[in-house]
Amino acid sequence: MARQSISFTDPNDEWLKAQVESKEYASKSELVNDLIRQARKQQKQID
């Protein structure tokens, strides 16, 4: 798996932290990967 370093705005970082703290996701990485999968799926449906 490729390793990346990315920066988030404060509001986005707080939202990510809240999702992880609510046990919705195990980590920010898992959440970001899920968001990308969802966006890719939407794009595929549009195409």
C-alpha positions as CSV (number, residue, x, y, z in Angstrom):
1,M,0.0,0.0,0.0
2,A,1.3,3.4,-0.9
3,R,2.1,5.8,1.9
4,Q,1.1,9.5,1.6
5,S,1.4,12.6,3.7
6,I,-1.5,14.9,3.4
7,S,-2.7,18.0,5.2
8,F,-6.3,18.8,6.3
9,T,-8.0,22.1,7.2
10,D,-8.8,22.3,10.9
11,P,-12.6,21.7,10.3
12,N,-11.9,18.7,8.2
13,D,-9.4,17.3,10.6
14,E,-11.9,17.7,13.5
15,W,-14.6,15.9,11.4
16,L,-12.2,13.1,10.7
17,K,-11.2,12.8,14.3
18,A,-14.9,12.7,15.4
19,Q,-15.6,9.9,13.0
20,V,-12.7,7.8,14.3
21,E,-13.7,8.6,18.0
22,S,-17.2,7.5,17.3
23,K,-15.8,4.1,16.3
24,E,-17.2,4.6,12.8
25,Y,-13.7,3.9,11.4
26,A,-10.6,2.6,13.0
27,S,-8.3,5.3,11.6
28,K,-8.3,8.4,9.5
29,S,-6.6,6.4,6.7
30,E,-9.5,3.9,6.7
31,L,-12.0,6.8,6.5
32,V,-10.1,8.6,3.7
33,N,-9.8,5.4,1.7
34,D,-13.6,4.8,2.1
35,L,-14.4,8.3,1.0
36,I,-12.2,7.9,-2.1
37,R,-13.9,4.5,-2.9
38,Q,-17.3,6.2,-2.7
39,A,-16.2,9.0,-4.9
40,R,-14.8,6.6,-7.5
41,K,-18.0,4.6,-7.4
42,Q,-20.0,7.7,-8.0
43,Q,-17.7,8.8,-10.8
44,K,-18.1,5.3,-12.4
45,Q,-21.9,5.6,-12.3
46,I,-21.7,9.1,-13.9
47,D,-19.4,7.9,-16.7
